[in-house]
Amino acid sequence: MTRTNWRARVGAWVGGFGLPGGFDATSGQRRLKGFTTSRAHVNALIAGAGPEMNARARWLVRNNGYANNAIESWAANTVGNGISPNSTIATPARKDALQRLWLAWTDEADAEGLTDFYGLQRRAAREVFMTGEVFLRFRPRRADDGLVVPLQVQMLPSEMLPLPHNAVAAGGNVIRQGIEFDLIGRRVAYHFLRRHPGDSTDPGLSGETVRVPASEVLHIIDPAEAGQLRGVSRFAPAIVKLFLLDQYDDAELDRKKVAAMYAMFVTSPAPDIPLKPLDPDAPLDQYEVAPGQVVRLDPGEEVTVSAPADSGGTYEPFQYRTLLQISAALGIPYGYLSNDGAKGNFSNSRLSLIEFRRRVAAWQRSVMVFQMCRPIWARFIDTAVLAGALRLPGYDRRRGEYLAVDWLPTKWDWVDPLKDANAEIAQIEAGLKSRTQAIAERGYDAEQVDREIAAERDRERRLGLDFRRPGSPAQGPGAGDPNADQNEPDQNAADPNQDPTQDTAPQEGP
């Protein structure tokens, strides 16, 4: 065999559907004969299918109850009451001033004035689930606009950045799907439409774009593949089944509607002689039957009552299995998608919730916090310092220290909170976790909680009250004795002058 023939034969083996005994997944035999795939990159697929896919996803959310319930469940679990910041500034007074200013600004954050910052988080979570992405634009304001910090955030839907916009900009920058990149691949600008392409009520110029620097834009996206530029709707693998299931439900509803009607068919042996109604003014094709009525028929005529077929026992299992597939495609537990609490026991439901919440926590950290919360927090502090609304000495040198923050999502609620609370108390008492960690997991600041608890204890002492559970570790000595002197110092209390790192246990001997 010559070298050329050998290479040709090996090339035929390797370049075909696979070597004998290889991977069935690449075979072209009977089972996979109709399995055709595309080798196009995800960006090319989004460019061709993105607008129609997003339009169908929005249609389903507006018209399909399951789709609407899924997106509401996703927003409620990923954002809830809001993912709030907890500054780690060491100086309590500066931290308190920063947190108070942030809380005041959150009510003014939305450029449209429709919600607060945490409402923007919820809207962003909905948009990313529905179309795969959303854009936020920083809008600096004038000092005389009356804002506590002259900054607002404007939300722009996916359709505002045109997918077909591909060109070479001045200086050699490349514009791909509306995003401008420099020569080393960094995003430098976004070319937004001046008005929404589907909003005919906006009198703005249709089709015109405006270049916005990338430093003023946040692109919130959960990319599924490497090199992906634009988002893909979470509804993509579920659109077909959601739509077909909706059609199937409509057909079954019509079947039930017809079955509930009382319809009769009159058969006459002389079809050339139409049956005349008793009322000469009634239409020839209309016959009404009243309760207890005696109907007179001509000789030879028969009456047949319609009996449409029922859906039988296959309707419920088919619905359930189809909704399970839709649930898996959307990443939403079946109970959250359908509001059906009858199926599944407590243990199975809890296991599915644990898996769902792990996914949500990962999305919160990698998408919502990293892409939205962090940059907005940094821009807020920068603007507040420059505007004189916040005084942080040495900010130019210690910016990283002042920007340090922990983002606290809303606490998860369980079906049996007592067991979970007891388990958490046991972990704290065993030293497996700290109170600070436990409080942070609930979405609160441990220092703020401790200050509130101290203030409540002080008020209880002044009023002679004690709402703590008897035997609780939170109770001090004599707390259960109403006659105890609350002003008497605790003999077991630690000496404030004692080094807390030293052993304070009593020593043996004289």
C-alpha positions as CSV (number, residue, x, y, z in Angstrom):
1,M,0.0,0.0,0.0
2,T,1.4,3.3,-1.0
3,R,1.7,6.2,1.5
4,T,-1.0,8.1,-0.5
5,N,-3.5,5.3,-0.4
6,W,-2.8,4.7,3.3
7,R,-3.5,8.3,4.1
8,A,-6.7,8.3,2.0
9,R,-8.0,5.2,3.8
10,V,-7.3,6.6,7.3
11,G,-8.8,9.9,6.3
12,A,-12.0,8.1,5.2
13,W,-12.2,6.2,8.5
14,V,-11.6,9.3,10.7
15,G,-13.5,11.8,8.5
16,G,-16.6,9.6,8.4
17,F,-19.1,9.1,11.1
18,G,-16.5,7.4,13.3
19,L,-14.4,4.3,13.5
20,P,-16.2,0.9,13.8
21,G,-17.1,0.4,17.5
22,G,-16.7,4.1,18.2
23,F,-19.2,6.7,19.5
24,D,-22.8,6.0,18.7
25,A,-23.4,9.7,19.2
26,T,-21.7,10.4,15.8
27,S,-23.2,7.6,13.8
28,G,-25.5,8.2,10.9
29,Q,-27.4,5.0,11.2
30,R,-31.2,4.6,11.6
31,R,-31.6,5.9,15.1
32,L,-29.8,9.2,14.4
33,K,-30.5,9.5,10.7
34,G,-32.7,12.6,11.2
35,F,-30.4,14.2,13.8
36,T,-29.1,17.2,12.0
37,T,-27.0,19.8,13.8
38,S,-25.3,23.2,13.1
39,R,-21.7,23.9,13.5
40,A,-22.3,27.7,13.5
41,H,-21.1,29.7,16.6
42,V,-23.6,30.7,19.1
43,N,-23.2,34.4,18.0
44,A,-24.3,33.5,14.5
45,L,-27.3,31.5,15.8
46,I,-28.3,34.4,18.0
47,A,-28.0,36.9,15.2
48,G,-30.4,34.8,13.1
49,A,-32.9,33.6,15.7
50,G,-32.5,36.1,18.6
51,P,-35.2,38.7,17.7
52,E,-37.9,36.1,17.0
53,M,-37.0,34.0,20.0
54,N,-37.2,37.1,22.3
55,A,-40.5,38.1,20.8
56,R,-42.0,34.6,21.4
57,A,-40.6,34.6,25.0
58,R,-42.3,37.9,25.7
59,W,-45.5,36.7,24.1
60,L,-45.5,33.6,26.3
61,V,-44.9,35.7,29.5
62,R,-47.9,38.0,28.5
63,N,-50.3,35.2,27.5
64,N,-49.2,31.9,29.1
65,G,-49.9,31.4,32.8
66,Y,-47.0,28.9,33.3
67,A,-44.5,31.2,31.6
68,N,-45.6,34.1,33.7
69,N,-45.5,32.1,36.9
70,A,-42.0,30.8,36.1
71,I,-40.5,34.3,35.5
72,E,-42.2,35.7,38.7
73,S,-40.8,32.8,40.7
74,W,-37.3,33.3,39.3
75,A,-37.4,37.1,40.2
76,A,-38.8,36.4,43.6
77,N,-36.2,33.8,44.5
78,T,-33.1,35.5,42.9
79,V,-33.9,39.0,44.3
80,G,-36.8,38.8,46.7
81,N,-36.7,42.0,48.8
82,G,-33.4,42.9,47.3
83,I,-29.7,42.0,47.5
84,S,-28.4,44.7,49.9
85,P,-24.9,45.9,50.6
86,N,-23.1,45.7,53.9
87,S,-20.1,48.0,53.9
88,T,-17.0,46.6,55.7
89,I,-15.5,50.0,56.6
90,A,-13.9,49.6,60.0
91,T,-14.9,53.0,61.4
92,P,-18.5,52.6,62.7
93,A,-19.4,56.3,62.1
94,R,-18.2,56.3,58.5
95,K,-19.9,53.0,57.8
96,D,-23.2,54.3,59.3
97,A,-23.0,57.5,57.2
98,L,-22.4,55.5,54.0
99,Q,-25.2,53.0,54.7
100,R,-27.7,55.8,55.5
101,L,-26.7,57.7,52.3
102,W,-27.1,54.5,50.2
103,L,-30.5,53.8,51.7
104,A,-31.7,57.3,50.8
105,W,-30.3,57.1,47.3
106,T,-32.0,53.7,46.5
107,D,-35.3,55.5,46.4
108,E,-34.0,57.8,43.7
109,A,-31.9,55.3,41.7
110,D,-34.4,54.6,38.9
111,A,-34.1,57.2,36.1
112,E,-37.8,56.5,35.2
113,G,-38.9,57.0,38.8
114,L,-41.0,53.8,38.8
115,T,-39.2,51.8,41.5
116,D,-36.2,51.9,43.8
117,F,-32.8,50.2,43.3
118,Y,-34.1,46.8,44.5
119,G,-37.0,47.1,42.1
120,L,-34.4,47.6,39.4
121,Q,-32.8,44.3,40.5
122,R,-36.1,42.5,40.2
123,R,-36.7,44.0,36.7
124,A,-33.2,43.1,35.6
125,A,-33.7,39.5,36.8
126,R,-36.9,39.3,34.8
127,E,-35.3,40.6,31.7
128,V,-32.3,38.3,31.8
129,F,-34.6,35.3,32.3
130,M,-36.9,36.4,29.4
131,T,-34.3,37.6,26.8
132,G,-31.0,36.5,28.2
133,E,-29.7,40.0,28.9
134,V,-30.5,43.6,29.9
135,F,-28.5,46.9,29.8
136,L,-28.2,49.5,32.5
137,R,-26.9,53.0,31.7
138,F,-25.5,55.4,34.2
139,R,-27.2,58.8,34.0
140,P,-25.2,61.5,35.8
141,R,-27.4,64.4,37.0
142,R,-26.8,68.0,37.8
143,A,-26.3,69.2,41.4
144,D,-29.5,71.3,41.2
145,D,-31.7,68.3,40.4
146,G,-32.2,67.8,44.1
147,L,-30.9,64.2,44.4
148,V,-29.0,63.0,47.5
149,V,-26.4,61.8,45.0
150,P,-26.4,63.2,41.5
151,L,-26.7,59.8,39.8
152,Q,-29.4,57.6,38.4
153,V,-29.6,54.3,36.5
154,Q,-31.6,53.7,33.3
155,M,-32.7,50.3,32.2
156,L,-32.6,49.4,28.5
157,P,-34.1,46.1,27.1
158,S,-32.3,43.8,24.8
159,E,-34.0,45.1,21.7
160,M,-32.4,48.6,22.1
161,L,-29.0,47.2,21.0
162,P,-29.5,46.0,17.4
163,L,-28.2,42.5,16.6
164,P,-27.7,43.2,12.9
165,H,-25.3,46.1,13.6
166,N,-22.0,44.8,12.4
167,A,-19.4,47.2,11.0
168,V,-15.8,48.6,11.2
169,A,-15.7,51.9,13.1
170,A,-13.2,54.7,12.8
171,G,-9.7,53.8,14.0
172,G,-10.1,50.1,13.2
173,N,-12.5,49.2,16.0
174,V,-15.0,46.4,15.2
175,I,-18.7,46.6,15.9
176,R,-20.3,43.2,16.5
177,Q,-24.0,42.9,17.2
178,G,-24.0,46.5,18.4
179,I,-21.0,46.2,20.7
180,E,-17.8,48.1,19.7
181,F,-14.4,46.4,20.5
182,D,-10.9,47.9,20.3
183,L,-8.0,46.2,18.7
184,I,-7.2,44.0,21.7
185,G,-10.9,42.8,22.2
186,R,-12.0,45.1,25.0
187,R,-15.5,46.6,24.9
188,V,-15.3,50.3,24.4
189,A,-18.8,51.4,23.4
190,Y,-22.4,50.3,22.7
191,H,-24.4,51.5,19.8
192,F,-28.0,51.8,21.1
193,L,-31.1,52.7,19.1
194,R,-32.6,56.1,19.9
195,R,-36.0,54.5,20.3
196,H,-37.4,51.0,20.8
197,P,-37.8,49.4,17.3
198,G,-41.3,48.0,18.3
199,D,-42.7,51.1,20.0
200,S,-44.7,53.0,17.5
201,T,-45.9,55.5,20.2
202,D,-42.4,57.0,20.5
203,P,-42.1,59.9,18.1
204,G,-38.3,59.6,18.1
205,L,-36.2,58.9,15.0
206,S,-36.6,55.3,14.0
207,G,-33.4,53.3,13.2
208,E,-30.9,56.0,14.4
209,T,-28.2,54.8,16.8
210,V,-26.2,56.6,19.5
211,R,-22.7,55.6,20.7
212,V,-22.5,55.2,24.4
213,P,-19.0,54.6,26.1
214,A,-18.7,51.2,27.7
215,S,-17.8,52.9,31.0
216,E,-21.4,54.2,31.2
217,V,-23.1,50.9,30.4
218,L,-23.6,47.6,32.3
219,H,-24.4,44.6,30.3
220,I,-26.1,42.0,32.5
221,I,-25.9,38.6,30.8
222,D,-25.5,35.0,31.8
223,P,-23.4,33.6,29.0
224,A,-23.8,29.9,28.3
225,E,-20.9,29.4,25.8
226,A,-17.4,30.8,25.5
227,G,-17.1,33.9,23.2
228,Q,-20.9,34.6,23.5
229,L,-21.6,38.3,22.9
230,R,-25.4,38.5,23.4
231,G,-27.9,36.7,25.7
232,V,-30.1,33.7,25.1
233,S,-33.5,33.5,26.6
234,R,-34.0,31.0,29.4
235,F,-37.3,30.1,27.5
236,A,-35.4,28.8,24.5
237,P,-35.6,25.1,25.3
238,A,-39.2,25.4,26.5
239,I,-40.9,27.6,24.0
240,V,-42.1,24.8,21.8
241,K,-43.6,22.7,24.6
242,L,-45.1,25.7,26.3
243,F,-46.9,26.8,23.1
244,L,-48.1,23.3,22.1
245,L,-49.2,22.5,25.7
246,D,-51.2,25.8,25.6
247,Q,-52.8,24.7,22.3
248,Y,-53.6,21.3,23.8
249,D,-55.3,22.9,26.8
250,D,-57.4,25.1,24.6
251,A,-58.5,22.1,22.5
252,E,-59.5,20.2,25.7
253,L,-61.3,23.2,27.0
254,D,-63.3,23.4,23.7
255,R,-64.0,19.7,24.0
256,K,-65.4,20.2,27.5
257,K,-67.4,23.2,26.3
258,V,-69.0,21.2,23.5
259,A,-69.6,18.2,25.8
260,A,-71.5,20.4,28.2
261,M,-73.9,21.6,25.5
262,Y,-77.2,19.7,24.8
263,A,-77.2,19.2,21.0
264,M,-79.7,17.2,19.0
265,F,-79.7,16.0,15.4
266,V,-83.0,15.3,13.6
267,T,-82.9,12.6,11.0
268,S,-85.6,12.6,8.4
269,P,-86.5,9.9,5.8
270,A,-87.3,12.6,3.3
271,P,-84.3,15.0,3.3
272,D,-85.8,16.9,0.4
273,I,-88.6,18.0,2.7
274,P,-87.1,20.2,5.4
275,L,-88.5,20.0,8.9
276,K,-90.5,23.2,9.5
277,P,-90.3,24.7,13.0
278,L,-93.4,25.3,14.9
279,D,-92.7,29.0,15.0
280,P,-93.0,30.3,11.4
281,D,-90.8,33.2,12.2
282,A,-87.9,31.1,13.5
283,P,-84.9,30.2,11.2
284,L,-85.1,26.8,9.5
285,D,-81.8,25.7,11.1
286,Q,-82.7,26.6,14.7
287,Y,-84.5,24.3,17.1
288,E,-84.8,25.0,20.8
289,V,-85.7,22.5,23.5
290,A,-87.0,23.7,26.9
291,P,-87.2,21.6,30.1
292,G,-90.4,19.5,30.1
293,Q,-91.2,20.3,26.5
294,V,-92.9,17.7,24.3
295,V,-91.4,17.8,20.8
296,R,-93.6,16.7,17.9
297,L,-91.8,14.9,15.2
298,D,-93.0,13.9,11.8
299,P,-93.4,10.2,11.0
300,G,-90.1,8.5,10.3
301,E,-87.9,11.2,12.0
302,E,-85.5,10.3,14.8
303,V,-83.6,12.5,17.3
304,T,-80.0,11.7,18.1
305,V,-78.2,13.4,21.1
306,S,-74.6,14.3,20.6
307,A,-72.1,12.5,22.9
308,P,-68.6,14.0,22.3
309,A,-65.7,11.9,23.5
310,D,-64.2,12.8,26.9
311,S,-60.5,13.4,27.5
312,G,-60.3,10.2,29.5
313,G,-57.6,9.4,32.0
314,T,-54.6,10.5,29.9
315,Y,-55.1,14.2,30.3
316,E,-53.6,14.6,33.8
317,P,-50.5,12.3,33.3
318,F,-49.8,14.0,30.0
319,Q,-50.0,17.4,31.5
320,Y,-47.8,16.4,34.4
321,R,-45.0,14.9,32.3
322,T,-45.0,17.8,29.9
323,L,-44.8,20.3,32.7
324,L,-41.9,18.3,34.2
325,Q,-40.0,18.7,30.9
326,I,-40.8,22.4,30.9
327,S,-39.7,22.7,34.5
328,A,-36.4,21.1,33.7
329,A,-35.9,23.3,30.7
330,L,-36.5,26.5,32.6
331,G,-34.7,25.4,35.8
332,I,-37.7,26.1,37.9
333,P,-39.1,23.4,40.3
334,Y,-42.3,21.9,39.2
335,G,-44.2,23.2,42.2
336,Y,-43.0,26.8,41.5
337,L,-44.0,26.5,37.9
338,S,-47.4,25.0,38.2
339,N,-48.4,26.0,41.8
340,D,-49.3,22.3,42.3
341,G,-48.6,21.4,45.8
342,A,-50.4,18.0,45.7
343,K,-47.6,16.1,44.0
344,G,-44.4,15.2,45.9
345,N,-43.8,14.7,49.6
346,F,-42.0,17.0,52.0
347,S,-38.6,15.4,51.6
348,N,-38.6,15.3,47.8
349,S,-39.8,18.9,47.7
350,R,-37.1,20.0,50.0
351,L,-34.4,18.2,47.9
352,S,-35.6,20.0,44.8
353,L,-35.6,23.3,46.6
354,I,-32.0,22.8,47.8
355,E,-30.8,22.1,44.2
356,F,-32.8,25.2,42.9
357,R,-31.4,27.4,45.6
358,R,-27.8,26.4,44.8
359,R,-28.4,27.4,41.2
360,V,-30.0,30.7,42.4
361,A,-27.1,31.4,44.7
362,A,-24.6,30.8,42.0
363,W,-26.5,33.1,39.6
364,Q,-26.8,35.8,42.3
365,R,-23.0,35.8,42.9
366,S,-21.8,35.5,39.3
367,V,-24.4,37.6,37.5
368,M,-26.4,39.9,39.7
369,V,-23.8,40.9,42.3
370,F,-20.7,40.8,40.0
371,Q,-22.2,42.5,36.9
372,M,-24.8,44.9,38.5
373,C,-24.4,45.5,42.2
374,R,-20.6,45.9,42.4
375,P,-20.2,48.5,39.6
376,I,-23.3,50.5,40.8
377,W,-22.0,50.5,44.3
378,A,-18.6,51.8,43.1
379,R,-20.1,54.5,40.9
380,F,-22.4,55.6,43.7
381,I,-19.5,56.1,46.2
382,D,-17.3,57.8,43.6
383,T,-20.1,60.2,42.7
384,A,-21.0,60.8,46.3
385,V,-17.5,61.7,47.2
386,L,-17.0,64.0,44.2
387,A,-20.3,65.7,44.9
388,G,-19.5,66.2,48.6
389,A,-22.4,64.1,49.9
390,L,-19.9,61.7,51.6
391,R,-16.6,62.4,53.3
392,L,-14.1,59.6,53.2
393,P,-10.6,60.9,54.1
394,G,-7.9,59.7,51.7
395,Y,-10.4,58.3,49.3
396,D,-8.0,58.5,46.3
397,R,-5.5,56.4,48.1
398,R,-7.8,54.1,50.1
399,R,-10.6,53.6,47.4
400,G,-10.4,49.8,47.5
401,E,-10.7,49.8,51.3
402,Y,-13.8,52.1,51.2
403,L,-15.4,50.1,48.3
404,A,-15.2,46.8,50.2
405,V,-18.7,45.4,50.8
406,D,-20.6,42.2,51.4
407,W,-23.8,41.7,49.4
408,L,-26.5,40.1,51.4
409,P,-29.4,38.4,49.5
410,T,-32.8,37.8,51.0
411,K,-33.0,35.0,53.5
412,W,-34.4,31.7,52.3
413,D,-37.6,30.6,54.0
414,W,-38.3,27.0,54.8
415,V,-41.5,25.1,55.3
416,D,-40.4,24.0,58.8
417,P,-38.5,27.0,60.2
418,L,-38.4,25.7,63.8
419,K,-36.2,22.7,62.9
420,D,-33.9,24.9,60.8
421,A,-33.6,27.5,63.6
422,N,-32.7,24.8,66.1
423,A,-30.2,23.3,63.7
424,E,-28.6,26.7,63.3
425,I,-28.5,27.3,67.0
426,A,-26.8,24.0,67.5
427,Q,-24.2,24.8,64.8
428,I,-23.4,28.2,66.5
429,E,-23.1,26.6,69.9
430,A,-20.8,23.8,68.5
431,G,-18.6,26.4,66.9
432,L,-19.4,25.3,63.4
433,K,-20.5,28.8,62.4
434,S,-20.6,32.3,63.9
435,R,-23.5,34.5,64.7
436,T,-22.2,37.0,62.2
437,Q,-22.4,34.4,59.5
438,A,-25.8,33.2,60.6
439,I,-27.1,36.8,60.6
440,A,-25.5,37.6,57.2
441,E,-27.3,34.5,55.7
442,R,-30.5,36.0,56.8
443,G,-29.7,39.2,54.9
444,Y,-28.9,41.4,57.9
445,D,-25.9,43.2,59.2
446,A,-24.6,41.6,62.5
447,E,-23.4,44.9,63.9
448,Q,-26.8,46.6,63.3
449,V,-28.6,43.6,64.8
450,D,-26.3,43.7,67.9
451,R,-26.9,47.4,68.4
452,E,-30.7,46.8,68.2
453,I,-30.5,43.9,70.7
454,A,-28.4,46.0,73.1
455,A,-30.9,48.9,72.9
456,E,-33.8,46.5,73.5
457,R,-32.1,44.9,76.5
458,D,-31.4,48.3,78.0
459,R,-35.1,49.3,77.5
460,E,-36.3,46.1,79.1
461,R,-34.1,46.7,82.1
462,R,-35.4,50.2,82.6
463,L,-39.0,49.0,82.3
464,G,-38.6,45.8,84.3
465,L,-39.3,43.5,81.3
466,D,-37.7,40.4,80.0
467,F,-39.0,38.6,76.9
468,R,-36.2,36.1,76.6
469,R,-37.0,32.4,76.9
470,P,-36.2,31.0,80.4
471,G,-33.0,29.1,80.3
472,S,-31.8,30.8,77.1
473,P,-28.1,31.5,76.8
474,A,-29.1,35.1,76.1
475,Q,-30.3,35.5,79.7
476,G,-27.9,36.8,82.2
477,P,-27.5,35.8,85.8
478,G,-30.7,36.6,87.8
479,A,-32.7,37.3,84.7
480,G,-35.4,35.0,85.8
481,D,-35.7,36.6,89.2
482,P,-38.0,39.6,89.1
483,N,-36.7,40.8,92.5
484,A,-33.1,40.7,91.4
485,D,-31.3,44.0,91.4
486,Q,-30.7,44.8,87.8
487,N,-28.1,47.4,88.7
488,E,-26.0,44.9,90.7
489,P,-22.8,44.1,88.8
490,D,-22.4,40.6,87.5
491,Q,-19.7,38.8,89.6
492,N,-18.9,36.6,86.6
493,A,-18.6,39.4,84.1
494,A,-15.3,39.9,82.4
495,D,-13.0,42.6,83.7
496,P,-12.9,45.4,81.0
497,N,-9.3,46.0,81.8
498,Q,-8.4,42.3,81.3
499,D,-6.7,41.2,78.1
500,P,-9.4,39.1,76.3
501,T,-6.7,36.9,74.9
502,Q,-5.6,35.8,78.3
503,D,-7.1,33.0,80.4
504,T,-9.5,34.5,83.0
505,A,-10.3,31.2,84.7
506,P,-9.8,31.3,88.5
507,Q,-6.4,29.9,89.7
508,E,-6.0,27.2,92.2
509,G,-4.3,28.0,95.5
510,P,-4.1,31.1,97.7
